[in-house]
Amino acid sequence: MRADEDCGVAVDPICGQPVLESDAQELEYKRRRYFFCSGRCRARFERQAERIHVNELAKLGTLFTDRRASWGVA
């Protein structure tokens, strides 16, 4: 890779590992792009995509509220 290339870094939503967007496996789900460190993480996301997407949106929503949220397994 050249030094002048724009190289974004993303976080794998399954394992939390930072990945280079240019080298990562990519998947678009509900108009959002996700990047994965491996095919295994991508496959796991594809099996549980809706649950992961909803949890991600819910956590993002708590950033804009004054109430404290507690996260647990339902």
C-alpha positions as CSV (number, residue, x, y, z in Angstrom):
1,M,0.0,0.0,0.0
2,R,1.3,3.5,-0.8
3,A,1.7,6.0,2.0
4,D,-0.5,8.5,0.3
5,E,-3.5,6.2,0.1
6,D,-6.5,7.0,2.4
7,C,-6.5,4.0,4.8
8,G,-9.5,3.9,7.1
9,V,-9.6,1.7,10.2
10,A,-12.8,0.0,11.3
11,V,-13.7,-2.3,14.2
12,D,-14.9,-5.8,13.5
13,P,-18.4,-5.9,15.1
14,I,-18.0,-9.6,16.1
15,C,-14.6,-9.8,17.8
16,G,-13.8,-6.1,18.3
17,Q,-10.5,-6.2,16.4
18,P,-9.4,-3.1,14.5
19,V,-9.1,-3.8,10.7
20,L,-7.9,-1.8,7.8
21,E,-10.9,-1.2,5.5
22,S,-8.8,-1.8,2.4
23,D,-7.7,-5.3,3.6
24,A,-10.9,-6.4,5.4
25,Q,-13.8,-8.5,4.2
26,E,-16.8,-6.2,3.7
27,L,-20.6,-6.6,3.9
28,E,-23.4,-4.0,3.5
29,Y,-26.4,-4.5,5.7
30,K,-29.3,-2.1,5.9
31,R,-27.4,0.7,4.1
32,R,-24.4,0.4,6.5
33,R,-21.0,-1.1,5.6
34,Y,-19.4,-3.5,8.1
35,F,-15.8,-4.7,8.0
36,F,-14.5,-8.0,9.2
37,C,-11.1,-9.5,10.1
38,S,-11.9,-12.9,8.7
39,G,-14.5,-14.9,6.8
40,R,-15.4,-16.6,10.1
41,C,-16.5,-13.3,11.7
42,R,-18.4,-12.3,8.6
43,A,-20.3,-15.6,8.5
44,R,-21.1,-15.2,12.2
45,F,-22.4,-11.7,11.5
46,E,-24.5,-12.9,8.6
47,R,-26.2,-15.5,10.9
48,Q,-27.0,-12.9,13.6
49,A,-27.1,-9.7,11.5
50,E,-30.5,-8.4,12.7
51,R,-29.7,-8.9,16.4
52,I,-26.3,-7.3,16.1
53,H,-27.7,-4.4,14.1
54,V,-30.5,-3.7,16.6
55,N,-28.1,-3.9,19.6
56,E,-25.7,-1.5,17.9
57,L,-28.5,1.1,17.2
58,A,-29.8,0.8,20.8
59,K,-26.3,1.4,22.3
60,L,-25.9,4.4,20.0
61,G,-29.2,5.8,21.2
62,T,-28.1,5.7,24.8
63,L,-25.3,8.2,23.9
64,F,-28.0,10.9,23.3
65,T,-30.1,10.3,26.4
66,D,-29.7,11.4,30.0
67,R,-30.9,8.1,31.4
68,R,-28.4,5.4,32.2
69,A,-28.9,2.2,30.4
70,S,-28.1,-1.3,31.7
71,W,-27.2,-4.0,29.3
72,G,-27.9,-7.7,29.9
73,V,-29.0,-10.8,28.3
74,A,-32.7,-11.1,27.8
